[in-house]
Amino acid sequence: MLKYFLIYKPFGVLSQFTKEVPTHRTLGDLYDFPPDVYPVGRLDKDSEGLLIISNDKQLNHRLLNPDFQHRRQYWVQVEGIPDADALTQLEQGLEIRFNKKTYQTLPAEVALLPRPIKLPERDPPVRFRKSIPTTWIALWLKEGKNRQVRRMCAKIGYPTLRLVRVAIEQLEIPDFKIGEVQAIAGEVLKKKLGIS
C-alpha cells in the first residue's frame, strides 16, 4: 500500500532515519513512521521546511529526476541587502562549485519578501547582529543540487542565515508547525505536484 506524508523538517534534523552518531536527530525522532517509507529528496541539516515521506518509488523518480524540473520555492534569509545586480545573477543563473567542479545553475525566479515573514521561530534562533541588516528572498528553482541555494547566495556575496523550503509546485506548508507531520492522500499530493 502506498503511503504519503508531509513534514515541516526542523533545523538540525537529518533528512534520514538512520543516526550516524548517537546525538543526531533524524526524521524518526519526530513521528512513528511506517518502516517502509523514506524521504523523497532531501533538505540539509541546517535547512527547514517541506519534505515528502513516502514508499512510492515512481513519485521519487518523478520528483528527483532533473528532466522533470519541478518548481521548488524557498524563503531565504540572507546577511545584508542584495542589490539589483546580485538578484539578476540569481535570476540568470550563475556558476557555483559542486562536487569539485564548476556547475552552471538554471535561471531562477527571485523576489524580495516584505517583512515580517510569517514563519515559526527557529530553535535555535538565527544569530542577530545589530550592525548588519538581513533580507528575506523568495527563490524558485527547478533543480536541487546539494546545498545549491546556500552556494548561490554565497556566490553573490550574501551568506544564508535561514533557509526554508515552503513549496514544491502547488504543494505548500503555509500553516505547519515546525516538526509537524500530516498524512496526505496520494491523488491529492500528485495533483498538487502536477503528476498524473
C-alpha contacts under 8 A as a table, 3 or more apart, distances in Angstrom:
res1	aa1	res2	aa2	distance
2	L	54	S	7.29
2	L	55	N	5.98
2	L	56	D	5.93
2	L	186	G	7.71
3	K	37	V	7.52
3	K	54	S	5.44
3	K	55	N	6.06
3	K	56	D	7.23
3	K	183	A	7.92
3	K	185	A	7.82
3	K	186	G	7.28
4	Y	52	I	7.16
4	Y	53	I	5.88
4	Y	54	S	4.65
4	Y	55	N	7.37
4	Y	56	D	7.96
4	Y	183	A	5.88
4	Y	184	I	5.55
4	Y	185	A	6.61
4	Y	186	G	6.27
4	Y	189	L	7.97
5	F	52	I	5.82
5	F	53	I	5.01
5	F	54	S	6.35
5	F	181	V	6.67
5	F	182	Q	5.50
5	F	183	A	4.28
5	F	184	I	5.60
6	L	50	L	6.81
6	L	51	L	5.90
6	L	52	I	4.83
6	L	53	I	6.26
6	L	181	V	5.66
6	L	182	Q	5.23
6	L	183	A	6.32
6	L	184	I	7.00
7	I	49	G	7.41
7	I	50	L	5.81
7	I	51	L	5.30
7	I	52	I	6.43
7	I	53	I	7.53
7	I	179	G	6.53
7	I	180	E	5.66
7	I	181	V	4.39
7	I	182	Q	6.44
8	Y	48	E	6.79
8	Y	49	G	4.56
8	Y	50	L	4.99
8	Y	51	L	6.40
8	Y	173	I	7.28
8	Y	176	F	6.53
8	Y	177	K	6.89
8	Y	178	I	5.34
8	Y	179	G	5.11
8	Y	180	E	5.57
8	Y	181	V	6.75
9	K	13	V	6.88
9	K	15	S	7.80
9	K	27	L	7.78
9	K	43	L	7.95
9	K	47	S	7.93
9	K	48	E	5.12
9	K	49	G	5.04
9	K	50	L	6.43
9	K	51	L	6.44
9	K	178	I	6.59
9	K	179	G	5.48
9	K	180	E	7.80
10	P	13	V	5.85
10	P	47	S	7.38
10	P	48	E	5.02
10	P	49	G	6.79
10	P	178	I	5.57
10	P	179	G	5.50
11	F	45	K	6.23
11	F	46	D	5.19
11	F	47	S	5.50
11	F	48	E	5.21
11	F	122	R	7.19
11	F	123	D	7.18
12	G	25	R	6.96
12	G	45	K	4.90
12	G	46	D	5.48
12	G	47	S	7.58
13	V	24	H	7.33
13	V	25	R	4.93
13	V	26	T	5.18
13	V	27	L	6.80
13	V	45	K	5.32
13	V	46	D	7.68
14	L	17	F	7.80
14	L	24	H	7.41
14	L	25	R	6.24
14	L	26	T	4.85
14	L	27	L	6.71
14	L	43	L	7.75
14	L	44	D	6.69
14	L	45	K	4.96
15	S	26	T	6.50
15	S	27	L	6.26
15	S	39	P	6.65
15	S	42	R	5.60
15	S	43	L	6.07
15	S	44	D	6.85
15	S	45	K	7.12
16	Q	19	K	7.93
16	Q	26	T	5.79
16	Q	27	L	5.87
16	Q	28	G	7.87
16	Q	38	Y	7.29
16	Q	39	P	6.70
17	F	26	T	5.38
17	F	27	L	5.45
17	F	28	G	5.36
17	F	38	Y	7.77
18	T	26	T	6.79
19	K	22	P	6.21
19	K	23	T	7.75
19	K	24	H	5.59
19	K	25	R	7.05
19	K	26	T	6.51
20	E	24	H	6.73
21	V	24	H	5.68
25	R	29	D	6.37
26	T	29	D	5.53
26	T	30	L	7.45
27	L	30	L	5.46
27	L	31	Y	6.99
28	G	31	Y	5.65
28	G	32	D	6.35
28	G	33	F	6.77
29	D	32	D	7.81
30	L	179	G	6.39
30	L	180	E	7.93
31	Y	181	V	7.20
33	F	37	V	7.19
34	P	37	V	6.10
36	D	55	N	6.08
37	V	53	I	6.26
37	V	54	S	4.81
37	V	55	N	4.41
38	Y	53	I	5.39
38	Y	54	S	5.58
38	Y	55	N	6.23
39	P	42	R	6.75
39	P	51	L	6.95
39	P	52	I	5.85
39	P	53	I	4.39
39	P	54	S	6.44
40	V	51	L	7.10
40	V	52	I	5.40
40	V	53	I	5.75
40	V	54	S	6.71
40	V	59	L	7.83
40	V	60	N	5.44
40	V	63	L	7.56
40	V	64	L	7.70
41	G	51	L	7.36
41	G	52	I	7.54
41	G	60	N	7.51
41	G	63	L	7.68
41	G	64	L	6.55
42	R	51	L	7.15
43	L	46	D	7.94
43	L	47	S	5.82
43	L	48	E	6.86
43	L	49	G	7.92
43	L	51	L	7.44
44	D	47	S	5.37
44	D	146	N	7.86
44	D	147	R	7.00
45	K	48	E	7.93
46	D	162	R	7.95
46	D	163	L	7.73
47	S	162	R	7.01
47	S	163	L	5.17
47	S	164	V	6.00
47	S	165	R	7.87
48	E	163	L	6.25
48	E	164	V	4.67
48	E	165	R	6.38
49	G	164	V	4.91
49	G	165	R	4.63
49	G	166	V	5.85
49	G	173	I	7.63
49	G	178	I	7.80
50	L	164	V	7.82
50	L	165	R	5.51
50	L	166	V	5.78
50	L	167	A	6.54
50	L	168	I	7.88
50	L	172	E	7.33
50	L	173	I	6.36
56	D	59	L	5.37
56	D	60	N	6.44
57	K	60	N	4.96
57	K	61	H	6.28
58	Q	61	H	5.08
58	Q	62	R	6.21
59	L	62	R	5.10
59	L	63	L	6.13
60	N	63	L	5.42
60	N	64	L	5.98
61	H	64	L	5.39
61	H	65	N	5.62
62	R	65	N	5.73
62	R	68	F	6.56
62	R	195	I	7.85
63	L	66	P	7.87
63	L	68	F	7.10
63	L	69	Q	7.93
63	L	70	H	6.66
65	N	68	F	6.09
65	N	69	Q	7.66
66	P	69	Q	5.42
66	P	143	E	6.39
69	Q	142	K	4.69
69	Q	143	E	6.05
70	H	141	L	8.00
70	H	142	K	5.23
70	H	143	E	7.22
70	H	168	I	6.95
70	H	169	E	6.31
70	H	193	L	7.90
71	R	140	W	6.28
71	R	141	L	5.57
71	R	142	K	4.62
71	R	143	E	7.60
71	R	168	I	5.73
71	R	169	E	5.06
72	R	140	W	5.46
72	R	141	L	5.30
72	R	142	K	6.23
72	R	143	E	7.82
72	R	165	R	7.25
72	R	166	V	7.87
72	R	167	A	5.69
72	R	168	I	4.39
72	R	169	E	6.15
73	Q	138	A	6.91
73	Q	139	L	5.69
73	Q	140	W	4.45
73	Q	141	L	6.58
73	Q	165	R	5.86
73	Q	166	V	5.74
73	Q	167	A	5.00
73	Q	168	I	6.29
73	Q	169	E	7.85
74	Y	138	A	5.73
74	Y	139	L	5.17
74	Y	140	W	6.36
74	Y	163	L	6.85
74	Y	164	V	5.50
74	Y	165	R	4.30
74	Y	166	V	5.65
74	Y	167	A	7.17
75	W	136	W	6.61
75	W	137	I	5.69
75	W	138	A	4.70
75	W	139	L	6.41
75	W	163	L	5.98
75	W	164	V	5.24
75	W	165	R	6.39
75	W	166	V	6.89
76	V	136	W	5.42
76	V	137	I	5.09
76	V	138	A	6.37
76	V	139	L	7.37
76	V	160	T	6.69
76	V	161	L	7.55
76	V	162	R	5.84
76	V	163	L	4.68
76	V	164	V	6.48
77	Q	134	T	6.57
77	Q	135	T	5.51
77	Q	136	W	4.36
77	Q	137	I	6.40
77	Q	160	T	5.94
77	Q	161	L	5.42
77	Q	162	R	4.98
77	Q	163	L	6.43
78	V	81	I	7.70
78	V	134	T	5.57
78	V	135	T	5.37
78	V	136	W	6.33
78	V	137	I	7.64
78	V	153	C	7.64
78	V	158	Y	5.68
78	V	159	P	5.49
78	V	160	T	4.46
78	V	161	L	5.35
78	V	162	R	7.13
79	E	132	I	6.93
79	E	133	P	6.44
79	E	134	T	4.65
79	E	135	T	6.60
79	E	158	Y	5.47
79	E	159	P	5.55
79	E	160	T	6.48
79	E	161	L	6.56
80	G	132	I	6.18
80	G	133	P	5.16
80	G	134	T	4.90
80	G	135	T	6.32
80	G	158	Y	6.23
81	I	133	P	6.89
81	I	134	T	6.33
81	I	135	T	5.63
81	I	158	Y	7.81
82	P	85	D	7.99
82	P	86	A	5.85
82	P	87	L	6.66
82	P	135	T	7.60
82	P	158	Y	6.89
83	D	86	A	5.42
83	D	87	L	6.52
84	A	87	L	5.19
84	A	88	T	6.12
85	D	88	T	5.04
85	D	89	Q	6.30
86	A	89	Q	5.19
86	A	90	L	6.63
86	A	156	I	5.59
87	L	90	L	5.18
87	L	91	E	6.29
87	L	110	V	6.76
88	T	91	E	4.92
88	T	92	Q	6.06
89	Q	92	Q	5.27
89	Q	93	G	5.95
89	Q	94	L	6.16
89	Q	156	I	7.39
90	L	93	G	5.29
90	L	94	L	6.53
90	L	107	P	7.02
90	L	108	A	6.17
90	L	109	E	7.78
90	L	110	V	7.10
90	L	152	M	7.07
90	L	153	C	7.98
90	L	156	I	7.91
91	E	107	P	5.13
91	E	108	A	4.52
91	E	109	E	5.53
91	E	110	V	6.13
92	Q	106	L	7.33
92	Q	107	P	4.57
92	Q	108	A	6.61
93	G	104	Q	6.58
93	G	105	T	4.85
93	G	106	L	5.07
93	G	107	P	4.40
93	G	108	A	6.58
94	L	104	Q	5.48
94	L	105	T	5.46
94	L	106	L	7.73
94	L	152	M	7.39
95	E	102	T	6.22
95	E	103	Y	5.36
95	E	104	Q	4.44
95	E	105	T	6.29
96	I	102	T	5.73
96	I	103	Y	5.31
96	I	104	Q	6.49
96	I	105	T	7.37
96	I	151	R	6.39
96	I	152	M	6.55
96	I	155	K	6.91
97	R	100	K	6.03
97	R	101	K	5.47
97	R	102	T	4.72
97	R	103	Y	5.92
97	R	151	R	7.64
98	F	101	K	5.31
98	F	102	T	6.17
98	F	103	Y	6.08
98	F	145	K	7.90
98	F	146	N	7.80
106	L	141	L	7.72
106	L	142	K	7.42
106	L	143	E	7.49
107	P	141	L	7.73
108	A	139	L	6.87
108	A	140	W	5.68
108	A	141	L	5.30
108	A	142	K	7.52
109	E	139	L	5.77
109	E	140	W	5.00
109	E	141	L	6.99
110	V	137	I	6.93
110	V	138	A	5.70
110	V	139	L	4.77
110	V	140	W	6.55
111	A	137	I	5.75
111	A	138	A	5.15
111	A	139	L	6.74
112	L	135	T	7.62
112	L	136	W	6.18
112	L	137	I	4.58
112	L	138	A	6.18
113	L	117	I	7.53
113	L	135	T	7.76
113	L	136	W	5.33
113	L	137	I	5.36
113	L	138	A	6.25
114	P	117	I	7.03
114	P	136	W	7.41
115	R	136	W	7.70
117	I	136	W	7.80
120	P	177	K	6.80
120	P	178	I	6.87
121	E	125	P	6.78
122	R	125	P	4.90
122	R	126	V	7.04
126	V	161	L	6.50
126	V	162	R	6.92
127	R	161	L	7.89
129	R	132	I	5.54
129	R	133	P	7.54
130	K	133	P	7.28
141	L	144	G	7.34
144	G	148	Q	6.51
145	K	148	Q	5.12
147	R	150	R	5.47
147	R	151	R	6.19
148	Q	151	R	5.05
148	Q	152	M	6.05
149	V	152	M	5.10
149	V	153	C	6.19
150	R	153	C	5.27
150	R	154	A	6.06
150	R	159	P	7.10
150	R	160	T	5.80
151	R	154	A	5.12
151	R	155	K	6.07
152	M	155	K	5.09
152	M	156	I	6.63
153	C	156	I	5.37
153	C	157	G	6.43
153	C	158	Y	5.32
153	C	159	P	5.80
153	C	160	T	6.46
154	A	157	G	4.98
154	A	158	Y	5.31
154	A	159	P	4.84
154	A	160	T	7.14
155	K	158	Y	7.53
160	T	163	L	6.96
166	V	172	E	5.78
166	V	173	I	5.80
166	V	174	P	7.06
167	A	170	Q	6.59
167	A	171	L	5.38
167	A	172	E	4.34
167	A	173	I	6.67
168	I	171	L	5.23
168	I	172	E	6.70
168	I	193	L	6.78
169	E	192	K	6.67
169	E	193	L	5.28
169	E	194	G	7.27
170	Q	192	K	4.81
170	Q	193	L	5.96
170	Q	194	G	7.94
171	L	189	L	7.19
171	L	192	K	5.20
171	L	193	L	6.21
173	I	176	F	5.49
176	F	180	E	6.19
177	K	180	E	5.31
184	I	188	V	7.03
184	I	189	L	6.61
185	A	188	V	5.36
185	A	189	L	6.26
186	G	189	L	5.08
186	G	190	K	6.04
187	E	190	K	5.22
187	E	191	K	6.07
188	V	191	K	5.23
188	V	192	K	6.34
189	L	192	K	5.32
189	L	193	L	6.27
190	K	193	L	4.91
190	K	194	G	5.97
190	K	195	I	4.92
190	K	196	S	6.63
191	K	194	G	5.06
191	K	195	I	6.02
191	K	196	S	7.04
192	K	195	I	7.76
